């Protein structure tokens, strides 16, 4: 038995909710479902939403009163064969020519103003900005030795910001830091501009000081509207200006959406003890949410309370499923799984054109929350994130990525496609040991117990296809971890065709205190450098006890080395176990930024080939150097490396061709006669990679 209600764009909320007499709104159907749930159900209950555009100026909210029971989840779905688009905003019409390719329309009072992003035909329209593309760079600030002064604003070159432009109501998108340590971006409203001193001040200080060479642009003035595909909103006159893209002759023929909300679908129970459960959303399109007037970066990797947003927001929830949905045109994240979220399934969704992160999993920072033990503070995990396509992210936040795990563990993240991100593909965060306080939850923090407070642990990340990331931000990787927990597995992922555009980046980046990782059967191929960028190590291991085995590192001629290591920030880097990797035309075999006798637990049975050149090791080793390496350290011959530690390393490693089937066509399967098999190689499961 199944009870079914129907919603249609031409329905009526005084109707019966039947196929022939549907409701008008999802909220009305939800009310009817709640009435049914007052009597404990033992059958299926579903709401079908007919095709059409449903414009909302409010958040669609579900809580514990909407829960199904085990075995009988409540289902909200598009009507079979139709597309229901739920938009957190309104379609704009009435465009008239203004000047050249700029059109405008007057907004009526029913639309929430101001909004900070716009969408046309499924893609983002950015605010008018200077420069129209790319960045300016900051000048050396006055009081450069005063950190507080450096956080108040920026100094600009006089040629960048013309004196006669209007800068009221503008914002600066900026990478705090100086030059190379542009790790996170912020969007800062402008308080004032001193045109004599070329000093621009923010309404609120930046999180970090801003020195010379930080990249920035300024947005939000009609004077800046000089390039196709940008807009300006004059909220004082309710007038919206739009410089139409090339190929568009009349914006009235486009679908242009202005956002009204920052959160479109909220699934949030009363508390951790009374969560919302057993809900399923499938086949729906969720579209159009707003960004923020001001965006501040995370505080020690903890997202600011004001920015914990997404097209779909989930908290105090268990056993929720979102499947085969389209999530697009988001001001912030696609899906945000907040602190008390467990056993959430995200399967087969198409997530694209989001301002920040595709899927963000956020638990509690170590020491925070109403807990009396580290075990109790583990509240976010056991999620299944599979078969999703996550593309075109970080459009408004420069450190945006495909999937972020902060203090979230025991997740299965498999068969996703992730592409076009400014920083990471997948990132895992926690807190490194040396940054922890002396006591957390009343327990002294020791070396032996510090992992108990780190919950980005035991994650299985496998069969994902990741490309075209690291396009803007600095110091990142296609898969990255920093201060995470133990027991994470990176297996059979395909990382490829990604250009490190700004500063330096990596393939798999096990950053400070990323310990006890198993890195197996991954393919890293065709990574390269563009712009100012430099591809460093394909696998960079800074942690303790990481196992790097049976990975295929192939055709990365711009890479400094295949595998690198570095002890940094006082966090130990040792006991790395390396075996059975194939390195083909991908730089040095190993790179040691620094060295200790405990750095490698073992290294052997690898297969190395670099266009017939000798195998070399580089960095800093207690050996006599042949010459300088490409980073200005030292370069060592293979014979020298083999003398280290009484010949402990790479005794059975082979220097020779891998014997790929068709390397010129990127077919990196091995011929039966490949020497890799004699070394213990296990074939990559190419056919299992990516969405199914």
C-alpha positions, 0 to 999 in steps of 0.5 A: 500500500502507498499513499501518494500526494501530488503537487503541480504548478497549476494546482491549488492548496485547497485541493485534495492533493490527488493526481487530478486535483493537485496541491499548489505547494510542497509545503501544503503536501508536507502538511498533509503528510504530517497529519498522516504521520500522527498515526504511526504508518506501516506503509509507503508515503510519497509526494510527487511534484509535477514538472515546472518551476516553483519559485520560493522566497522562503526555505523549505524546512523539514524537521522531526515531525516529517520523519518516516519510520524504519523501512518506510521512508517518506519520499518527495520526488519529481513526477516520473518523466518530468522535471520539477525545479525548486528555485530559491528566487524569482525569474526576472523579465522586462529587460530593456536596452540601456547602453550598448550591450547593457540591458536593465530591468526595474525590480518590484518590491516583492524581491528580497534586496540586495542579492549578491549573485545572479544566474542566467540559463543555469550559469552564474552571472558575476558582479561587475568588477575591476579588473574584468578578469584576473586580479590586481596585486596589492601594494606594500601597506603603510605600517607594514610592521603593524599587523593590525593595520595590515588587516584593516584594508589594502593599498592599491596602485593608482592606475588600478582604481580610477578616482572618478569611479563610484566606490560606494557599496563595493566589495573587495575579493582578496586573498589575505597573506602576501604573495605565495601564502594565499590559502583562503579568500575573503570578500570584504565590504569597502568602508572608505577609500583614501584616493590620495594615499591609495588606501582602501579600508574594509568595514571589518578587518580581514582575518589575516594581515594583507601584505604586498602581492596579495591578489584582489579585485573590486566589485559592485559599481555600475562603473565597473560594468564593462565586460559581458556576462556581468551584472550590477544591482543598484538597490537604491533605485531597484534597478538591475543592469546586465551586460549580456554575454556574447551571442545573446541578443535579448535577455528576455529570451533567457531564464534569469534568476535572482536569489531570495534565500541562502538556504533552499532545503533545510532538513533539521531535527529538534536536537541530536536526541530527536533527529529527523529521520527516514526522508528521501528526496529524488529526481528533483532540481534545487536551484538558486541561492544567494551569497553573502555580503561579506565572507570571512574565511574559516577560523582554524578550519572551522567554518564561521556560523554565518557561512554554514549554508547550502542549497540543501542544509542537513543537521540533527538528521539520520538516514536521509537520502538525496538521490538523482537530484540536480543541485545547481546555481548555489551561492554557497555550498551544494549540500552542507552536512552540519554537526549532528548528521549521520548515515546520510546517503547522497547518490547519483546527484549532479552538483554544479555551479556552486559558490563554495563547496560541493558537499561539505561535512562538518563536525565539531572542532576538538574541544568544542560542543557540549561534550565530556569526552572525545568519543561523544564529540564524534557526531558527524559520519557514516555517510555514503557519498557515491556516483555524484558529478560535482563540477564548477565549484568555488565560483565565489570562494577561492578555496572552494573544493568538491568535497570537504570532510572536517571532523567527519569519519567512517564515510564511504566516498566512492565513484564521484566525478569532481572537476573545475575547482579552484583548490582541492578536489577532496579535502580532509581537515582536523587539527594537528597535534602541536596546535592542540591545547594542553587539555580538551574536554577535561582530558590532558592531551598527550601524544598517545591520545591526541588522535582520539580528538580527531574524527576525520578518520577511517574514511574510504575514498575510492574510485573517484575521478578528479581533474581540473582542480588547483586552478587558482588557490595556492598550496593544495592538491587533488586529494589533501589532508591536514591534521586528520585522524587515522585509518583513512584509505585512498584507493584506486582514484584517478587524478588527472589533467589538472594544471597547477596555476598559482604557486605550488601544488601536488597530486595527493597531498598528505600535509602536516600531521596527516598520519596512518594513510593507506594510499594504494592503486591510485592513478596520477596522470597528466598533471601540469603547470600553468601561469605562475604555478609549479607542480611539485610532488605527485604524492607528498607525505608529511605524516607518520606511518603512511603506506604508499603502494601500487600507485601508477604515477604516469606522464607528468613531465612537469612534476618535480618528483613522484614521491616527496616528504618533509617534516614541518611545523614540529610535526614528525614525518617518519615511517613511510612505507613505499612499495610497488609503485610505477613511476613513468616520466614523472620527475625524480623518484623521491624528493626530501625537503629535509631528511631523518634516518626514520623517514622511510620504514621501507622503500622497495620493488618500485618500477621507474622510467624517465625516457631512458634517463638515469634514476635520480633522487633529490633534496637534502640527504646525508650524501655527496651531491652531484649537482643542484636540483631543480629547486636549488637543493641537491641531486643524487645519483641512483648509486649514491642513494643505494648506499644510504642506510647500508643499502636498505632501500630499493634493493629490488627496484627496477629501472626499466619500461613498464610496457604499457599497452598504448601509452600514446593513447593514455591506455596504461594497462600493462602487457603481460611481460611487464616487469611490474608483475615480477615486483608484485604489481596489482592491476588498476581497476580502471573500469570501476572509476567514476560515476556509475 
